[in-house]
Amino acid sequence: MGGKVLDYEAKRIKSEGKLEGRLEGRLEGKLEMLFDLVNDNLLSIRDAAFRAKLTEEAFKEKMQSYNG
């Protein structure tokens, strides 16, 4: 059966949501790893912020909220 594949809006939205969730999860995981490296004195805040593509101030703010 060589029927046309239908792309329903709900199906497309669900796929986009899954992709967005995976990307956010990767970013959160990367940030957590960088926070741990900074806390263990293996990486400077400057270098960690650079790798996270954030300013040092933004990185520090995120790190403070992560550490509670």
All heavy atoms as TSV, in Angstrom:
chain	resi	resn	atom	element	x	y	z
A	1	MET	N	N	0.838	-1.163	0.000
A	1	MET	CA	C	0.000	0.000	0.000
A	1	MET	C	C	0.892	1.238	0.000
A	1	MET	O	O	1.610	1.478	0.943
A	1	MET	CB	C	-0.902	0.013	1.217
A	1	MET	CG	C	-1.810	-1.201	1.279
A	1	MET	SD	S	-2.738	-1.293	2.807
A	1	MET	CE	C	-4.091	-0.215	2.442
A	2	GLY	N	N	0.817	2.009	-1.017
A	2	GLY	CA	C	1.655	3.177	-1.167
A	2	GLY	C	C	0.916	4.451	-0.838
A	2	GLY	O	O	0.997	5.411	-1.591
A	3	GLY	N	N	0.205	4.461	0.263
A	3	GLY	CA	C	-0.579	5.628	0.635
A	3	GLY	C	C	0.283	6.786	1.102
A	3	GLY	O	O	1.445	6.636	1.475
A	4	LYS	N	N	-0.293	7.943	1.065
A	4	LYS	CA	C	0.381	9.157	1.498
A	4	LYS	C	C	0.434	9.193	3.035
A	4	LYS	O	O	-0.539	8.889	3.703
A	4	LYS	CB	C	-0.395	10.366	0.974
A	4	LYS	CG	C	0.240	11.690	1.281
A	4	LYS	CD	C	-0.574	12.820	0.654
A	4	LYS	CE	C	0.033	14.149	0.997
A	4	LYS	NZ	N	-0.749	15.257	0.473
A	5	VAL	N	N	1.582	9.573	3.570
A	5	VAL	CA	C	1.726	9.696	5.009
A	5	VAL	C	C	1.101	11.021	5.436
A	5	VAL	O	O	1.419	12.073	4.915
A	5	VAL	CB	C	3.211	9.651	5.421
A	5	VAL	CG1	C	3.363	9.882	6.911
A	5	VAL	CG2	C	3.833	8.325	5.020
A	6	LEU	N	N	0.195	10.930	6.386
A	6	LEU	CA	C	-0.488	12.120	6.851
A	6	LEU	C	C	0.245	12.701	8.055
A	6	LEU	O	O	0.694	11.978	8.941
A	6	LEU	CB	C	-1.933	11.796	7.235
A	6	LEU	CG	C	-2.814	11.259	6.097
A	6	LEU	CD1	C	-4.185	10.904	6.635
A	6	LEU	CD2	C	-2.937	12.283	4.976
A	7	ASP	N	N	0.373	14.010	8.067
A	7	ASP	CA	C	1.018	14.694	9.183
A	7	ASP	C	C	-0.044	15.510	9.903
A	7	ASP	O	O	-0.389	16.604	9.499
A	7	ASP	CB	C	2.147	15.597	8.680
A	7	ASP	CG	C	2.923	16.236	9.818
A	7	ASP	OD1	O	2.869	15.701	10.941
A	7	ASP	OD2	O	3.575	17.266	9.582
A	8	TYR	N	N	-0.561	14.938	10.957
A	8	TYR	CA	C	-1.583	15.620	11.727
A	8	TYR	C	C	-0.927	16.670	12.624
A	8	TYR	O	O	0.181	16.481	13.126
A	8	TYR	CB	C	-2.360	14.631	12.591
A	8	TYR	CG	C	-3.105	13.608	11.781
A	8	TYR	CD1	C	-2.612	12.326	11.616
A	8	TYR	CD2	C	-4.310	13.941	11.163
A	8	TYR	CE1	C	-3.298	11.381	10.872
A	8	TYR	CE2	C	-5.006	12.997	10.416
A	8	TYR	CZ	C	-4.491	11.729	10.267
A	8	TYR	OH	O	-5.170	10.802	9.532
A	9	GLU	N	N	-1.609	17.762	12.879
A	9	GLU	CA	C	-1.056	18.831	13.703
A	9	GLU	C	C	-0.703	18.330	15.103
A	9	GLU	O	O	0.361	18.645	15.635
A	9	GLU	CB	C	-2.028	20.009	13.794
A	9	GLU	CG	C	-1.462	21.176	14.572
A	9	GLU	CD	C	-2.374	22.383	14.578
A	9	GLU	OE1	O	-3.500	22.308	14.063
A	9	GLU	OE2	O	-1.949	23.399	15.121
A	10	ALA	N	N	-1.567	17.538	15.684
A	10	ALA	CA	C	-1.310	17.022	17.030
A	10	ALA	C	C	-0.055	16.147	17.043
A	10	ALA	O	O	0.745	16.208	17.981
A	10	ALA	CB	C	-2.510	16.226	17.529
A	11	LYS	N	N	0.126	15.358	16.004
A	11	LYS	CA	C	1.297	14.491	15.888
A	11	LYS	C	C	2.567	15.347	15.778
A	11	LYS	O	O	3.574	15.067	16.415
A	11	LYS	CB	C	1.146	13.593	14.665
A	11	LYS	CG	C	2.259	12.627	14.437
A	11	LYS	CD	C	1.943	11.783	13.207
A	11	LYS	CE	C	3.132	11.057	12.694
A	11	LYS	NZ	N	2.856	10.361	11.446
A	12	ARG	N	N	2.494	16.413	14.994
A	12	ARG	CA	C	3.632	17.302	14.810
A	12	ARG	C	C	3.977	18.012	16.125
A	12	ARG	O	O	5.133	18.083	16.524
A	12	ARG	CB	C	3.325	18.344	13.727
A	12	ARG	CG	C	4.471	19.302	13.439
A	12	ARG	CD	C	4.099	20.363	12.418
A	12	ARG	NE	N	2.897	21.103	12.741
A	12	ARG	CZ	C	2.818	22.089	13.632
A	12	ARG	NH1	N	3.880	22.435	14.324
A	12	ARG	NH2	N	1.680	22.711	13.852
A	13	ILE	N	N	2.969	18.493	16.832
A	13	ILE	CA	C	3.184	19.180	18.108
A	13	ILE	C	C	3.805	18.231	19.126
A	13	ILE	O	O	4.722	18.605	19.860
A	13	ILE	CB	C	1.855	19.776	18.625
A	13	ILE	CG1	C	1.424	20.934	17.726
A	13	ILE	CG2	C	1.984	20.221	20.070
A	13	ILE	CD1	C	0.029	21.442	18.002
A	14	LYS	N	N	3.326	16.993	19.153
A	14	LYS	CA	C	3.871	16.001	20.080
A	14	LYS	C	C	5.346	15.741	19.768
A	14	LYS	O	O	6.174	15.709	20.680
A	14	LYS	CB	C	3.084	14.693	19.976
A	14	LYS	CG	C	3.571	13.615	20.897
A	14	LYS	CD	C	2.747	12.345	20.756
A	14	LYS	CE	C	3.286	11.243	21.627
A	14	LYS	NZ	N	2.570	9.993	21.422
A	15	SER	N	N	5.683	15.620	18.495
A	15	SER	CA	C	7.078	15.391	18.097
A	15	SER	C	C	7.957	16.573	18.479
A	15	SER	O	O	9.076	16.397	18.956
A	15	SER	CB	C	7.170	15.149	16.592
A	15	SER	OG	O	6.539	13.955	16.244
A	16	GLU	N	N	7.456	17.787	18.262
A	16	GLU	CA	C	8.215	18.978	18.619
A	16	GLU	C	C	8.433	19.045	20.128
A	16	GLU	O	O	9.507	19.429	20.588
A	16	GLU	CB	C	7.509	20.236	18.124
A	16	GLU	CG	C	7.558	20.405	16.621
A	16	GLU	CD	C	6.723	21.577	16.124
A	16	GLU	OE1	O	6.116	22.296	16.945
A	16	GLU	OE2	O	6.682	21.771	14.891
A	17	GLY	N	N	7.411	18.678	20.888
A	17	GLY	CA	C	7.523	18.678	22.348
A	17	GLY	C	C	8.561	17.687	22.838
A	17	GLY	O	O	9.327	17.972	23.753
A	18	LYS	N	N	8.586	16.514	22.223
A	18	LYS	CA	C	9.576	15.507	22.598
A	18	LYS	C	C	10.987	16.013	22.316
A	18	LYS	O	O	11.881	15.865	23.146
A	18	LYS	CB	C	9.344	14.208	21.831
A	18	LYS	CG	C	8.182	13.398	22.330
A	18	LYS	CD	C	8.074	12.104	21.534
A	18	LYS	CE	C	6.937	11.252	21.989
A	18	LYS	NZ	N	6.835	10.014	21.198
A	19	LEU	N	N	11.176	16.624	21.156
A	19	LEU	CA	C	12.486	17.154	20.795
A	19	LEU	C	C	12.904	18.250	21.767
A	19	LEU	O	O	14.029	18.274	22.257
A	19	LEU	CB	C	12.476	17.699	19.366
A	19	LEU	CG	C	13.762	18.364	18.886
A	19	LEU	CD1	C	14.920	17.377	18.933
A	19	LEU	CD2	C	13.590	18.922	17.486
A	20	GLU	N	N	11.989	19.150	22.074
A	20	GLU	CA	C	12.284	20.240	23.000
A	20	GLU	C	C	12.665	19.692	24.366
A	20	GLU	O	O	13.609	20.160	24.995
A	20	GLU	CB	C	11.076	21.167	23.116
A	20	GLU	CG	C	11.333	22.407	23.930
A	20	GLU	CD	C	10.139	23.329	23.930
A	20	GLU	OE1	O	9.572	23.583	22.861
A	20	GLU	OE2	O	9.785	23.793	25.023
A	21	GLY	N	N	11.952	18.682	24.825
A	21	GLY	CA	C	12.259	18.070	26.111
A	21	GLY	C	C	13.630	17.426	26.136
A	21	GLY	O	O	14.373	17.556	27.113
A	22	ARG	N	N	13.991	16.757	25.055
A	22	ARG	CA	C	15.315	16.136	24.983
A	22	ARG	C	C	16.408	17.196	24.995
A	22	ARG	O	O	17.425	17.043	25.663
A	22	ARG	CB	C	15.440	15.257	23.746
A	22	ARG	CG	C	14.716	13.934	23.860
A	22	ARG	CD	C	15.130	12.959	22.767
A	22	ARG	NE	N	14.870	13.461	21.436
A	22	ARG	CZ	C	13.774	13.218	20.719
A	22	ARG	NH1	N	12.824	12.458	21.226
A	22	ARG	NH2	N	13.624	13.704	19.517
A	23	LEU	N	N	16.210	18.280	24.254
A	23	LEU	CA	C	17.208	19.345	24.202
A	23	LEU	C	C	17.362	20.010	25.559
A	23	LEU	O	O	18.480	20.291	25.993
A	23	LEU	CB	C	16.847	20.376	23.129
A	23	LEU	CG	C	16.906	19.879	21.689
A	23	LEU	CD1	C	16.431	20.974	20.738
A	23	LEU	CD2	C	18.305	19.421	21.318
A	24	GLU	N	N	16.244	20.265	26.246
A	24	GLU	CA	C	16.312	20.862	27.579
A	24	GLU	C	C	17.012	19.927	28.551
A	24	GLU	O	O	17.791	20.363	29.388
A	24	GLU	CB	C	14.914	21.199	28.088
A	24	GLU	CG	C	14.311	22.408	27.414
A	24	GLU	CD	C	12.896	22.707	27.901
A	24	GLU	OE1	O	12.496	22.165	28.950
A	24	GLU	OE2	O	12.215	23.476	27.223
A	25	GLY	N	N	16.731	18.644	28.438
A	25	GLY	CA	C	17.374	17.656	29.304
A	25	GLY	C	C	18.875	17.621	29.098
A	25	GLY	O	O	19.647	17.523	30.056
A	26	ARG	N	N	19.297	17.719	27.850
A	26	ARG	CA	C	20.731	17.730	27.567
A	26	ARG	C	C	21.381	18.968	28.156
A	26	ARG	O	O	22.467	18.899	28.721
A	26	ARG	CB	C	20.977	17.703	26.056
A	26	ARG	CG	C	20.714	16.375	25.425
A	26	ARG	CD	C	21.066	16.412	23.975
A	26	ARG	NE	N	20.492	15.268	23.298
A	26	ARG	CZ	C	20.350	15.167	22.001
A	26	ARG	NH1	N	20.723	16.156	21.221
A	26	ARG	NH2	N	19.829	14.095	21.463
A	27	LEU	N	N	20.733	20.113	28.002
A	27	LEU	CA	C	21.286	21.351	28.532
A	27	LEU	C	C	21.378	21.286	30.048
A	27	LEU	O	O	22.403	21.645	30.632
A	27	LEU	CB	C	20.435	22.557	28.111
A	27	LEU	CG	C	20.870	23.912	28.669
A	27	LEU	CD1	C	22.294	24.237	28.241
A	27	LEU	CD2	C	19.922	24.996	28.222
A	28	GLU	N	N	20.330	20.804	30.697
A	28	GLU	CA	C	20.348	20.683	32.153
A	28	GLU	C	C	21.459	19.740	32.599
A	28	GLU	O	O	22.164	20.008	33.563
A	28	GLU	CB	C	18.995	20.200	32.680
A	28	GLU	CG	C	17.904	21.230	32.574
A	28	GLU	CD	C	18.186	22.492	33.376
A	28	GLU	OE1	O	18.632	22.383	34.539
A	28	GLU	OE2	O	17.974	23.576	32.825
A	29	GLY	N	N	21.616	18.639	31.890
A	29	GLY	CA	C	22.668	17.681	32.228
A	29	GLY	C	C	24.048	18.282	32.061
A	29	GLY	O	O	24.943	18.060	32.886
A	30	LYS	N	N	24.225	19.058	30.997
A	30	LYS	CA	C	25.507	19.705	30.755
A	30	LYS	C	C	25.803	20.717	31.861
A	30	LYS	O	O	26.918	20.774	32.378
A	30	LYS	CB	C	25.499	20.396	29.397
A	30	LYS	CG	C	26.788	21.085	29.041
A	30	LYS	CD	C	26.727	21.701	27.657
A	30	LYS	CE	C	28.041	22.353	27.278
A	30	LYS	NZ	N	28.006	22.922	25.924
A	31	LEU	N	N	24.797	21.506	32.221
A	31	LEU	CA	C	24.997	22.487	33.286
A	31	LEU	C	C	25.334	21.807	34.606
A	31	LEU	O	O	26.240	22.245	35.325
A	31	LEU	CB	C	23.762	23.372	33.442
A	31	LEU	CG	C	23.567	24.440	32.372
A	31	LEU	CD1	C	22.225	25.146	32.568
A	31	LEU	CD2	C	24.700	25.443	32.374
A	32	GLU	N	N	24.634	20.732	34.936
A	32	GLU	CA	C	24.909	20.015	36.182
A	32	GLU	C	C	26.345	19.500	36.206
A	32	GLU	O	O	27.025	19.588	37.228
A	32	GLU	CB	C	23.931	18.862	36.364
A	32	GLU	CG	C	22.537	19.314	36.719
A	32	GLU	CD	C	21.565	18.162	36.880
A	32	GLU	OE1	O	22.000	17.002	37.002
A	32	GLU	OE2	O	20.354	18.425	36.881
A	33	MET	N	N	26.806	18.988	35.078
A	33	MET	CA	C	28.174	18.493	34.994
A	33	MET	C	C	29.166	19.640	35.200
A	33	MET	O	O	30.133	19.507	35.957
A	33	MET	CB	C	28.438	17.839	33.640
A	33	MET	CG	C	29.860	17.332	33.474
A	33	MET	SD	S	30.259	16.820	31.796
A	33	MET	CE	C	30.098	18.371	30.925
A	34	LEU	N	N	28.897	20.790	34.568
A	34	LEU	CA	C	29.779	21.941	34.736
A	34	LEU	C	C	29.769	22.439	36.181
A	34	LEU	O	O	30.816	22.790	36.729
A	34	LEU	CB	C	29.385	23.056	33.761
A	34	LEU	CG	C	29.663	22.761	32.287
A	34	LEU	CD1	C	29.010	23.821	31.403
A	34	LEU	CD2	C	31.147	22.654	32.014
A	35	PHE	N	N	28.587	22.461	36.812
A	35	PHE	CA	C	28.497	22.873	38.215
A	35	PHE	C	C	29.353	21.951	39.089
A	35	PHE	O	O	30.075	22.415	39.972
A	35	PHE	CB	C	27.058	22.845	38.716
A	35	PHE	CG	C	26.115	23.781	38.002
A	35	PHE	CD1	C	24.766	23.481	37.941
A	35	PHE	CD2	C	26.553	24.942	37.395
A	35	PHE	CE1	C	23.873	24.334	37.307
A	35	PHE	CE2	C	25.675	25.807	36.744
A	35	PHE	CZ	C	24.331	25.495	36.707
A	36	ASP	N	N	29.252	20.659	38.840
A	36	ASP	CA	C	30.030	19.699	39.627
A	36	ASP	C	C	31.527	19.904	39.433
A	36	ASP	O	O	32.297	19.839	40.394
A	36	ASP	CB	C	29.647	18.263	39.259
A	36	ASP	CG	C	28.264	17.866	39.746
A	36	ASP	OD1	O	27.726	18.559	40.647
A	36	ASP	OD2	O	27.722	16.880	39.224
A	37	LEU	N	N	31.946	20.157	38.205
A	37	LEU	CA	C	33.364	20.377	37.936
A	37	LEU	C	C	33.872	21.642	38.637
A	37	LEU	O	O	34.987	21.660	39.163
A	37	LEU	CB	C	33.622	20.461	36.425
A	37	LEU	CG	C	33.457	19.152	35.654
A	37	LEU	CD1	C	33.522	19.409	34.153
A	37	LEU	CD2	C	34.508	18.137	36.077
A	38	VAL	N	N	33.055	22.684	38.640
A	38	VAL	CA	C	33.423	23.916	39.338
A	38	VAL	C	C	33.478	23.663	40.838
A	38	VAL	O	O	34.439	24.060	41.518
A	38	VAL	CB	C	32.450	25.068	38.995
A	38	VAL	CG1	C	32.681	26.267	39.904
A	38	VAL	CG2	C	32.593	25.480	37.531
A	39	ASN	N	N	32.477	22.981	41.383
A	39	ASN	CA	C	32.442	22.690	42.827
A	39	ASN	C	C	33.623	21.838	43.264
A	39	ASN	O	O	34.104	21.959	44.395
A	39	ASN	CB	C	31.136	21.994	43.212
A	39	ASN	CG	C	29.962	22.948	43.227
A	39	ASN	OD1	O	30.118	24.138	43.472
A	39	ASN	ND2	N	28.779	22.434	42.957
A	40	ASP	N	N	34.106	20.975	42.372
A	40	ASP	CA	C	35.249	20.116	42.678
A	40	ASP	C	C	36.581	20.788	42.360
A	40	ASP	O	O	37.639	20.150	42.430
A	40	ASP	CB	C	35.155	18.797	41.901
A	40	ASP	CG	C	34.006	17.928	42.365
A	40	ASP	OD1	O	33.492	18.153	43.483
A	40	ASP	OD2	O	33.610	17.014	41.606
A	41	ASN	N	N	36.524	22.080	41.998
A	41	ASN	CA	C	37.720	22.856	41.652
A	41	ASN	C	C	38.511	22.258	40.490
A	41	ASN	O	O	39.739	22.357	40.449
A	41	ASN	CB	C	38.629	23.044	42.871
A	41	ASN	CG	C	37.965	23.879	43.937
A	41	ASN	OD1	O	37.402	24.927	43.648
A	41	ASN	ND2	N	38.017	23.402	45.169
A	42	LEU	N	N	37.813	21.644	39.562
A	42	LEU	CA	C	38.453	21.088	38.379
A	42	LEU	C	C	38.303	21.997	37.161
A	42	LEU	O	O	38.976	21.810	36.154
A	42	LEU	CB	C	37.866	19.702	38.062
A	42	LEU	CG	C	38.073	18.648	39.143
A	42	LEU	CD1	C	37.297	17.385	38.805
A	42	LEU	CD2	C	39.559	18.354	39.301
A	43	LEU	N	N	37.424	23.003	37.289
A	43	LEU	CA	C	37.156	23.919	36.192
A	43	LEU	C	C	36.801	25.274	36.789
A	43	LEU	O	O	36.082	25.337	37.790
A	43	LEU	CB	C	35.970	23.384	35.354
A	43	LEU	CG	C	35.654	24.061	34.031
A	43	LEU	CD1	C	36.796	23.873	33.038
A	43	LEU	CD2	C	34.374	23.496	33.437
A	44	SER	N	N	37.313	26.324	36.171
A	44	SER	CA	C	37.004	27.664	36.682
A	44	SER	C	C	35.605	28.082	36.245
A	44	SER	O	O	35.067	27.560	35.258
A	44	SER	CB	C	38.018	28.677	36.153
A	44	SER	OG	O	37.830	28.884	34.760
A	45	ILE	N	N	35.033	29.006	36.979
A	45	ILE	CA	C	33.715	29.531	36.602
A	45	ILE	C	C	33.795	30.171	35.219
A	45	ILE	O	O	32.889	30.014	34.412
A	45	ILE	CB	C	33.201	30.531	37.656
A	45	ILE	CG1	C	32.814	29.777	38.920
A	45	ILE	CG2	C	32.031	31.338	37.121
A	45	ILE	CD1	C	32.302	30.639	40.042
A	46	ARG	N	N	34.885	30.859	34.957
A	46	ARG	CA	C	35.057	31.501	33.644
A	46	ARG	C	C	34.994	30.469	32.519
A	46	ARG	O	O	34.294	30.658	31.533
A	46	ARG	CB	C	36.391	32.242	33.619
A	46	ARG	CG	C	36.664	32.933	32.326
A	46	ARG	CD	C	37.996	33.630	32.362
A	46	ARG	NE	N	38.252	34.262	31.077
A	46	ARG	CZ	C	39.362	34.861	30.772
A	46	ARG	NH1	N	40.335	34.945	31.642
A	46	ARG	NH2	N	39.510	35.389	29.580
A	47	ASP	N	N	35.753	29.386	32.667
A	47	ASP	CA	C	35.763	28.352	31.631
A	47	ASP	C	C	34.416	27.625	31.532
A	47	ASP	O	O	33.952	27.304	30.446
A	47	ASP	CB	C	36.882	27.338	31.892
A	47	ASP	CG	C	38.262	27.923	31.658
A	47	ASP	OD1	O	38.373	28.931	30.919
A	47	ASP	OD2	O	39.237	27.372	32.216
A	48	ALA	N	N	33.799	27.380	32.674
A	48	ALA	CA	C	32.499	26.709	32.670
A	48	ALA	C	C	31.443	27.579	31.991
A	48	ALA	O	O	30.645	27.091	31.192
A	48	ALA	CB	C	32.077	26.376	34.097
A	49	ALA	N	N	31.450	28.870	32.290
A	49	ALA	CA	C	30.499	29.790	31.659
A	49	ALA	C	C	30.713	29.828	30.152
A	49	ALA	O	O	29.752	29.823	29.377
A	49	ALA	CB	C	30.652	31.190	32.250
A	50	PHE	N	N	31.959	29.833	29.732
A	50	PHE	CA	C	32.276	29.824	28.302
A	50	PHE	C	C	31.711	28.567	27.638
A	50	PHE	O	O	31.081	28.639	26.591
A	50	PHE	CB	C	33.799	29.898	28.095
A	50	PHE	CG	C	34.215	29.767	26.663
A	50	PHE	CD1	C	34.110	30.846	25.794
A	50	PHE	CD2	C	34.705	28.565	26.187
A	50	PHE	CE1	C	34.493	30.721	24.465
A	50	PHE	CE2	C	35.090	28.427	24.855
A	50	PHE	CZ	C	34.974	29.507	24.001
A	51	ARG	N	N	31.913	27.424	28.272
A	51	ARG	CA	C	31.426	26.158	27.703
A	51	ARG	C	C	29.895	26.096	27.678
A	51	ARG	O	O	29.313	25.447	26.822
A	51	ARG	CB	C	31.987	24.971	28.491
A	51	ARG	CG	C	33.471	24.796	28.294
A	51	ARG	CD	C	34.021	23.685	29.174
A	51	ARG	NE	N	35.457	23.605	29.084
A	51	ARG	CZ	C	36.111	22.875	28.179
A	51	ARG	NH1	N	35.446	22.175	27.308
A	51	ARG	NH2	N	37.422	22.861	28.176
A	52	ALA	N	N	29.260	26.772	28.627
A	52	ALA	CA	C	27.796	26.799	28.688
A	52	ALA	C	C	27.214	27.912	27.810
A	52	ALA	O	O	25.991	28.034	27.705
A	52	ALA	CB	C	27.341	26.997	30.128
A	53	LYS	N	N	28.104	28.708	27.211
A	53	LYS	CA	C	27.680	29.838	26.370
A	53	LYS	C	C	26.846	30.844	27.164
A	53	LYS	O	O	25.810	31.318	26.719
A	53	LYS	CB	C	26.944	29.350	25.128
A	53	LYS	CG	C	27.813	28.518	24.198
A	53	LYS	CD	C	27.033	28.006	23.013
A	53	LYS	CE	C	27.887	27.243	22.043
A	53	LYS	NZ	N	28.470	26.037	22.499
A	54	LEU	N	N	27.315	31.106	28.393
A	54	LEU	CA	C	26.663	32.054	29.290
A	54	LEU	C	C	27.693	33.062	29.778
A	54	LEU	O	O	28.894	32.789	29.745
A	54	LEU	CB	C	26.090	31.333	30.519
A	54	LEU	CG	C	24.980	30.319	30.302
A	54	LEU	CD1	C	24.722	29.545	31.592
A	54	LEU	CD2	C	23.714	31.009	29.838
A	55	THR	N	N	27.209	34.200	30.250
A	55	THR	CA	C	28.112	35.116	30.931
A	55	THR	C	C	28.467	34.499	32.271
A	55	THR	O	O	27.756	33.617	32.779
A	55	THR	CB	C	27.449	36.487	31.159
A	55	THR	OG1	O	26.339	36.312	32.053
A	55	THR	CG2	C	26.984	37.116	29.857
A	56	GLU	N	N	29.569	34.976	32.841
A	56	GLU	CA	C	29.947	34.452	34.150
A	56	GLU	C	C	28.852	34.715	35.178
A	56	GLU	O	O	28.553	33.852	36.008
A	56	GLU	CB	C	31.268	35.072	34.612
A	56	GLU	CG	C	32.464	34.526	33.868
A	56	GLU	CD	C	33.774	35.077	34.391
A	56	GLU	OE1	O	33.992	35.060	35.625
A	56	GLU	OE2	O	34.583	35.528	33.563
A	57	GLU	N	N	28.251	35.912	35.115
A	57	GLU	CA	C	27.187	36.263	36.065
A	57	GLU	C	C	25.979	35.331	35.919
A	57	GLU	O	O	25.444	34.838	36.908
A	57	GLU	CB	C	26.772	37.719	35.867
A	57	GLU	CG	C	25.841	38.225	36.934
A	57	GLU	CD	C	26.443	38.176	38.332
A	57	GLU	OE1	O	27.653	38.428	38.490
A	57	GLU	OE2	O	25.685	37.878	39.272
A	58	ALA	N	N	25.568	35.072	34.677
A	58	ALA	CA	C	24.425	34.180	34.447
A	58	ALA	C	C	24.747	32.763	34.917
A	58	ALA	O	O	23.895	32.084	35.507
A	58	ALA	CB	C	24.043	34.181	32.970
A	59	PHE	N	N	25.977	32.326	34.675
A	59	PHE	CA	C	26.375	30.992	35.119
A	59	PHE	C	C	26.335	30.906	36.638
A	59	PHE	O	O	25.832	29.930	37.202
A	59	PHE	CB	C	27.774	30.639	34.595
A	59	PHE	CG	C	28.187	29.242	34.923
A	59	PHE	CD1	C	27.802	28.185	34.112
A	59	PHE	CD2	C	28.942	28.959	36.058
A	59	PHE	CE1	C	28.158	26.883	34.428
A	59	PHE	CE2	C	29.306	27.668	36.378
A	59	PHE	CZ	C	28.917	26.620	35.558
A	60	LYS	N	N	26.861	31.934	37.320
A	60	LYS	CA	C	26.857	31.943	38.786
A	60	LYS	C	C	25.433	31.894	39.333
A	60	LYS	O	O	25.162	31.189	40.310
A	60	LYS	CB	C	27.560	33.194	39.312
A	60	LYS	CG	C	29.056	33.174	39.149
A	60	LYS	CD	C	29.648	34.483	39.650
A	60	LYS	CE	C	31.123	34.585	39.354
A	60	LYS	NZ	N	31.666	35.892	39.791
A	61	GLU	N	N	24.526	32.640	38.710
A	61	GLU	CA	C	23.124	32.647	39.158
A	61	GLU	C	C	22.501	31.270	39.014
A	61	GLU	O	O	21.827	30.791	39.927
A	61	GLU	CB	C	22.327	33.678	38.364
A	61	GLU	CG	C	22.645	35.111	38.710
A	61	GLU	CD	C	21.937	36.119	37.829
A	61	GLU	OE1	O	21.039	35.715	37.051
A	61	GLU	OE2	O	22.300	37.296	37.891
A	62	LYS	N	N	22.744	30.623	37.880
A	62	LYS	CA	C	22.188	29.283	37.668
A	62	LYS	C	C	22.801	28.293	38.651
A	62	LYS	O	O	22.118	27.413	39.171
A	62	LYS	CB	C	22.415	28.818	36.226
A	62	LYS	CG	C	21.528	29.548	35.227
A	62	LYS	CD	C	21.711	28.955	33.839
A	62	LYS	CE	C	20.827	29.645	32.834
A	62	LYS	NZ	N	19.423	29.277	32.980
A	63	MET	N	N	24.079	28.453	38.909
A	63	MET	CA	C	24.766	27.548	39.829
A	63	MET	C	C	24.244	27.719	41.250
A	63	MET	O	O	24.067	26.726	41.973
A	63	MET	CB	C	26.280	27.804	39.778
A	63	MET	CG	C	27.093	26.788	40.487
A	63	MET	SD	S	28.821	27.001	40.057
A	63	MET	CE	C	29.567	26.178	41.422
A	64	GLN	N	N	23.965	28.950	41.655
A	64	GLN	CA	C	23.419	29.189	42.993
A	64	GLN	C	C	22.039	28.555	43.140
A	64	GLN	O	O	21.738	27.957	44.168
A	64	GLN	CB	C	23.340	30.681	43.278
A	64	GLN	CG	C	24.671	31.301	43.593
A	64	GLN	CD	C	24.581	32.801	43.809
A	64	GLN	OE1	O	23.645	33.435	43.368
A	64	GLN	NE2	N	25.583	33.350	44.471
A	65	SER	N	N	21.213	28.680	42.120
A	65	SER	CA	C	19.880	28.071	42.217
A	65	SER	C	C	19.964	26.551	42.192
A	65	SER	O	O	19.154	25.872	42.801
A	65	SER	CB	C	18.962	28.592	41.104
A	65	SER	OG	O	19.426	28.178	39.839
A	66	TYR	N	N	20.959	26.005	41.509
A	66	TYR	CA	C	21.170	24.541	41.469
A	66	TYR	C	C	21.627	24.039	42.830
A	66	TYR	O	O	21.150	23.021	43.312
A	66	TYR	CB	C	22.190	24.206	40.394
A	66	TYR	CG	C	22.647	22.755	40.403
A	66	TYR	CD1	C	21.823	21.750	39.888
A	66	TYR	CD2	C	23.881	22.399	40.911
A	66	TYR	CE1	C	22.238	20.421	39.883
A	66	TYR	CE2	C	24.304	21.075	40.908
A	66	TYR	CZ	C	23.479	20.097	40.400
A	66	TYR	OH	O	23.885	18.786	40.402
A	67	ASN	N	N	22.556	24.756	43.439
A	67	ASN	CA	C	23.108	24.325	44.735
A	67	ASN	C	C	22.161	24.594	45.895
A	67	ASN	O	O	22.370	24.087	46.980
A	67	ASN	CB	C	24.455	25.014	44.991
A	67	ASN	CG	C	25.534	24.479	44.093
A	67	ASN	OD1	O	25.492	23.345	43.653
A	67	ASN	ND2	N	26.525	25.316	43.802
A	68	GLY	N	N	21.127	25.368	45.634
A	68	GLY	CA	C	20.109	25.616	46.656
A	68	GLY	C	C	20.580	26.580	47.641
A	68	GLY	O	O	20.507	26.906	48.650
